[in-house]
Amino acid sequence: MPHTLENDDLRVTVVEAGGHIAEIFHKKSGVNPLWVPPWSALDDPDCGNGPDAKLLAGIRGHNICIDVFGGPSDAEAAAGIGVHGEASVNRYDIEPEGDGLVMRVEMPLAGLRFERHLALQGETVRIRESVENLAATDRPIAWTQHVTLGPPFLTKGETIFRSSATRSKVFESAFGADDYLEIGEEFDWPKAPRAGGGHADLSVFNAAPRSSAFTTHLMDQTHDEAFFTAETRGLQFGYTWNPRDFPWMGIWEENLSRTHAPWNGNTIARGMEFGASPMPETRRQMIDRGRLFGVPTYRWLPARTRVEVRYRAFTSSL
């Protein structure tokens, strides 16, 4: 069931299944920059039986990844944990809170509780989140805002991206059928090394017929605010956050590359995924990695403790 929050400038829609922010609709331009999967209108999309099936059946827009960013281990999958964790698929309680909304979900398998507060201020969405550890032990967690942009806002060869990214790295193994970047190479935003030589400018969305990629980016730690913006079709859209809360941003590129169901070669999307972890990987891999560019690749959540963060999404006409 969708719930909406609205003012003269924006309409924000969230859904109970998975708690996704499904749209941030900018009224003046008539555009929702967030991704709407081409299979989301189907009653029973064929998403297979893998650990990502339940997530893909309902995913849209901005989804949350707790307490893993990536896939589960075989043992976790057998125990019921899916890709990106429980908070992306469990059902949320959503209710009004003053002029805003509050969203709450329990993660019984992980032993966590998640809460998100949304409020509108002009063309800005102010967001406050917390994760509470219900266990009596400290634990390392991933906590990533999986923000994904899609058409008609996301346009091949036209959408321009800006970011406070610094040191960067290409995913360390093959990411898709149409990878075009040099696996595992380090670089400085936005010039990513192409396989076979040359560089790709990640500040402009790929104009190739098909492409796939994942890169991770360390946000500038010398400032109190990290950001990304995307611009096209007369609209600027972006997010700002504290880089000490979320030091990393992953960029996921899917450009008509995935041909299996439910993708079916029909999806154009770009994830701008800011969080506590640099790579979509298993929990063990995240912990074993420890640090990248000298910065931790997860955050600690102390026993019986609630940790809160604040960030914002914003829009403006160009």
C-alpha positions as CSV (number, residue, x, y, z in Angstrom):
1,M,0.0,0.0,0.0
2,P,1.5,3.4,-1.0
3,H,1.6,6.4,1.4
4,T,2.1,9.9,0.2
5,L,3.6,13.1,1.6
6,E,2.9,16.3,-0.4
7,N,3.4,20.0,-0.6
8,D,3.3,22.7,-3.4
9,D,6.6,21.5,-4.8
10,L,6.9,17.7,-4.3
11,R,5.0,14.5,-3.9
12,V,6.8,11.7,-2.1
13,T,5.5,8.2,-2.2
14,V,6.6,5.3,0.0
15,V,5.4,1.7,0.1
16,E,4.8,-0.7,3.0
17,A,6.5,-3.7,1.3
18,G,10.3,-3.0,1.7
19,G,9.8,0.6,2.8
20,H,11.0,1.9,-0.6
21,I,10.8,5.6,-1.4
22,A,9.1,5.0,-4.7
23,E,9.0,8.5,-6.0
24,I,10.1,12.1,-5.3
25,F,7.9,13.8,-7.9
26,H,8.9,17.3,-8.8
27,K,5.6,19.0,-9.7
28,K,7.0,22.0,-11.7
29,S,8.9,19.7,-14.1
30,G,6.5,16.8,-13.9
31,V,9.4,14.4,-13.3
32,N,10.2,11.6,-10.8
33,P,14.0,11.1,-11.0
34,L,13.8,7.7,-9.1
35,W,13.8,4.4,-10.9
36,V,10.6,2.6,-11.7
37,P,11.5,-1.0,-12.8
38,P,9.8,-2.0,-16.1
39,W,8.4,-5.1,-14.4
40,S,6.9,-3.2,-11.3
41,A,3.5,-3.0,-12.9
42,L,3.2,-6.8,-13.2
43,D,1.2,-8.6,-10.6
44,D,3.5,-11.6,-10.5
45,P,6.9,-10.8,-12.1
46,D,9.2,-13.7,-12.8
47,C,12.1,-13.0,-10.5
48,G,13.3,-16.6,-10.2
49,N,14.1,-18.4,-6.9
50,G,17.4,-16.8,-6.0
51,P,18.2,-14.8,-2.8
52,D,17.3,-11.6,-4.7
53,A,13.9,-12.8,-5.9
54,K,11.8,-11.2,-3.2
55,L,13.7,-7.9,-3.4
56,L,13.4,-7.7,-7.2
57,A,9.7,-8.4,-7.0
58,G,9.1,-5.1,-5.1
59,I,12.1,-2.9,-5.6
60,R,11.8,0.7,-6.7
61,G,13.5,4.1,-6.3
62,H,15.4,4.4,-3.0
63,N,15.7,1.2,-1.0
64,I,17.6,0.6,2.2
65,C,20.4,-2.0,2.7
66,I,20.8,-3.3,6.3
67,D,22.8,-5.0,7.7
68,V,24.4,-6.4,4.6
69,F,25.2,-4.5,1.3
70,G,25.2,-7.3,-1.2
71,G,24.4,-11.0,-1.2
72,P,24.1,-13.3,1.8
73,S,26.3,-16.3,2.4
74,D,24.9,-19.7,1.5
75,A,24.2,-20.3,5.2
76,E,22.4,-16.9,5.6
77,A,20.4,-17.5,2.4
78,A,19.3,-20.9,3.8
79,A,18.3,-19.2,7.0
80,G,16.1,-16.6,5.1
81,I,18.4,-13.6,4.6
82,G,18.2,-12.2,1.0
83,V,20.2,-9.7,-1.0
84,H,20.7,-6.4,0.9
85,G,19.0,-7.7,4.0
86,E,15.6,-7.8,5.6
87,A,14.9,-4.1,5.6
88,S,14.5,-4.1,1.8
89,V,11.7,-6.7,1.8
90,N,9.9,-6.7,5.2
91,R,6.6,-4.9,5.7
92,Y,6.8,-1.4,7.3
93,D,4.3,0.3,9.7
94,I,3.8,3.7,8.2
95,E,1.9,6.5,9.9
96,P,1.6,10.3,10.0
97,E,3.9,12.2,12.3
98,G,3.1,15.9,12.5
99,D,3.5,17.2,8.9
100,G,5.6,14.2,7.9
101,L,5.6,10.4,8.0
102,V,7.4,7.8,10.2
103,M,8.2,4.3,8.9
104,R,9.2,1.4,11.2
105,V,10.3,-2.1,10.6
106,E,11.5,-5.1,12.6
107,M,14.3,-7.3,11.4
108,P,13.8,-10.5,13.5
109,L,16.5,-12.5,11.7
110,A,19.1,-9.8,12.2
111,G,17.9,-8.7,15.6
112,L,17.6,-5.1,14.5
113,R,14.9,-2.3,14.4
114,F,14.9,0.4,11.7
115,E,13.0,3.7,11.7
116,R,12.8,6.5,9.1
117,H,11.2,9.9,9.5
118,L,10.4,12.0,6.4
119,A,9.5,15.7,6.3
120,L,9.1,18.1,3.4
121,Q,10.5,21.6,3.3
122,G,10.0,23.3,-0.1
123,E,11.8,21.3,-2.7
124,T,13.7,19.3,-0.1
125,V,13.0,16.0,1.6
126,R,14.5,15.8,5.1
127,I,15.2,12.3,6.3
128,R,16.1,11.0,9.7
129,E,16.9,7.3,10.3
130,S,17.9,5.1,13.1
131,V,19.1,1.5,13.5
132,E,18.7,-0.2,16.9
133,N,20.7,-3.2,18.0
134,L,18.4,-5.5,20.0
135,A,21.1,-7.9,20.9
136,A,23.5,-7.8,23.9
137,T,26.6,-7.9,21.6
138,D,28.4,-5.2,19.5
139,R,28.1,-6.0,15.8
140,P,29.5,-4.7,12.5
141,I,26.9,-3.7,10.0
142,A,26.4,-2.3,6.5
143,W,24.0,0.6,6.1
144,T,23.6,1.8,2.6
145,Q,21.1,4.1,0.9
146,H,20.5,2.3,-2.4
147,V,19.3,5.4,-4.4
148,T,18.6,4.4,-8.0
149,L,17.7,6.8,-10.9
150,G,15.8,5.8,-14.0
151,P,14.1,7.1,-17.2
152,P,12.7,9.5,-18.3
153,F,15.0,11.5,-16.0
154,L,18.1,9.3,-16.6
155,T,19.0,9.8,-20.3
156,K,21.8,8.2,-22.2
157,G,24.6,10.6,-23.0
158,E,22.8,13.5,-21.4
159,T,22.4,13.2,-17.6
160,I,25.2,15.0,-15.9
161,F,26.5,13.9,-12.4
162,R,28.5,15.9,-9.9
163,S,29.8,14.5,-6.6
164,S,32.2,15.1,-3.7
165,A,33.9,11.8,-4.6
166,T,37.7,11.4,-4.4
167,R,39.6,8.1,-4.6
168,S,37.7,5.4,-6.4
169,K,37.9,1.8,-7.4
170,V,36.3,-0.5,-10.0
171,F,34.6,-3.7,-8.8
172,E,37.1,-6.4,-8.3
173,S,35.5,-9.1,-10.5
174,A,33.2,-9.3,-13.5
175,F,30.0,-7.4,-12.7
176,G,28.0,-8.0,-15.9
177,A,27.9,-9.1,-19.5
178,D,28.8,-5.7,-20.8
179,D,31.5,-4.6,-18.4
180,Y,33.7,-1.9,-20.0
181,L,36.0,-0.8,-17.1
182,E,39.3,-2.3,-16.0
183,I,38.5,-4.8,-13.1
184,G,39.9,-3.7,-9.7
185,E,41.7,-0.6,-10.9
186,E,42.0,2.5,-8.7
187,F,41.3,6.0,-10.0
188,D,40.2,9.5,-9.2
189,W,36.6,10.5,-9.8
190,P,35.3,10.8,-12.5
191,K,37.8,9.4,-15.0
192,A,37.5,5.6,-14.7
193,P,40.0,3.3,-16.6
194,R,38.5,1.5,-19.6
195,A,39.4,-2.1,-20.3
196,G,41.9,-2.0,-23.1
197,G,42.9,1.6,-22.5
198,G,41.6,5.1,-22.2
199,H,39.1,6.5,-19.7
200,A,35.4,6.7,-19.2
201,D,33.8,9.9,-17.8
202,L,31.5,8.8,-15.1
203,S,30.1,12.3,-14.8
204,V,27.9,11.7,-17.9
205,F,25.6,8.7,-18.1
206,N,26.8,6.1,-20.6
207,A,25.6,6.5,-24.2
208,A,26.7,3.0,-25.3
209,P,24.1,0.6,-26.7
210,R,24.7,-1.7,-23.7
211,S,26.9,-1.4,-20.6
212,S,27.3,-2.7,-17.0
213,A,29.6,-1.5,-14.2
214,F,30.1,-0.9,-10.5
215,T,32.6,1.5,-9.0
216,T,33.0,2.7,-5.5
217,H,34.0,6.2,-4.4
218,L,35.4,7.6,-1.2
219,M,33.7,10.9,-0.3
220,D,35.7,13.9,0.6
221,Q,36.4,13.5,4.3
222,T,37.6,17.1,4.8
223,H,34.1,18.6,4.6
224,D,31.0,18.1,6.8
225,E,28.8,17.4,3.9
226,A,29.0,14.9,1.0
227,F,26.8,15.1,-2.0
228,F,25.8,13.9,-5.5
229,T,23.7,15.7,-8.0
230,A,22.2,14.6,-11.3
231,E,21.0,17.1,-14.0
232,T,18.8,16.6,-17.0
233,R,15.4,17.6,-18.5
234,G,15.5,21.0,-16.7
235,L,15.8,19.4,-13.2
236,Q,18.6,19.0,-10.7
237,F,18.2,16.2,-8.2
238,G,20.5,15.0,-5.5
239,Y,21.3,14.0,-1.9
240,T,23.5,15.4,0.8
241,W,24.8,13.6,3.9
242,N,27.5,13.5,6.5
243,P,30.5,11.7,5.1
244,R,31.4,10.4,8.6
245,D,28.0,8.6,8.6
246,F,28.3,7.4,5.0
247,P,31.9,7.6,3.7
248,W,31.3,5.6,0.5
249,M,29.2,5.9,-2.6
250,G,28.8,3.0,-5.1
251,I,27.8,3.7,-8.6
252,W,25.8,0.8,-10.2
253,E,25.2,1.0,-14.0
254,E,22.7,-1.1,-15.7
255,N,22.2,-0.2,-19.4
256,L,20.1,-2.8,-21.2
257,S,22.7,-5.5,-20.2
258,R,20.9,-8.0,-18.0
259,T,18.9,-10.3,-20.2
260,H,17.5,-12.8,-17.7
261,A,14.1,-12.3,-16.0
262,P,12.9,-10.0,-14.8
263,W,15.4,-7.6,-16.4
264,N,14.8,-9.0,-20.0
265,G,17.2,-6.5,-21.5
266,N,14.8,-3.6,-20.8
267,T,16.4,-1.8,-17.9
268,I,18.2,1.5,-17.8
269,A,19.2,2.5,-14.2
270,R,22.0,4.1,-12.3
271,G,22.4,3.6,-8.6
272,M,24.1,6.3,-6.5
273,E,24.4,4.2,-3.4
274,F,25.9,6.1,-0.4
275,G,26.6,4.2,2.8
276,A,29.0,2.7,5.3
277,S,30.4,0.0,2.9
278,P,32.2,0.4,-0.4
279,M,31.3,-2.8,-2.3
280,P,28.2,-5.0,-2.6
281,E,29.6,-8.2,-1.0
282,T,28.9,-10.7,1.7
283,R,29.2,-10.0,5.3
284,R,32.4,-12.0,5.7
285,Q,34.0,-10.2,2.7
286,M,33.0,-6.8,4.1
287,I,34.6,-7.7,7.5
288,D,37.7,-9.3,6.0
289,R,38.2,-6.2,3.8
290,G,38.3,-4.0,6.9
291,R,39.5,-0.8,5.2
292,L,39.8,0.7,1.8
293,F,42.0,3.8,1.2
294,G,42.5,3.7,5.0
295,V,38.7,4.1,5.7
296,P,36.6,1.5,7.5
297,T,34.3,-0.6,5.2
298,Y,31.5,-1.1,7.8
299,R,30.3,0.6,11.0
300,W,29.9,-0.8,14.5
301,L,26.5,-0.9,16.2
302,P,27.0,-1.2,20.0
303,A,25.0,-3.6,22.1
304,R,21.4,-2.5,22.9
305,T,22.2,0.9,21.2
306,R,20.3,3.0,18.7
307,V,22.3,5.0,16.2
308,E,20.8,7.9,14.2
309,V,21.7,9.7,11.0
310,R,20.3,12.6,9.0
311,Y,20.5,13.4,5.3
312,R,18.3,15.1,2.6
313,A,17.2,14.7,-0.9
314,F,16.6,17.9,-2.9
315,T,15.3,19.1,-6.3
316,S,15.5,22.4,-8.1
317,S,14.6,23.7,-11.6
318,L,17.4,24.5,-13.9
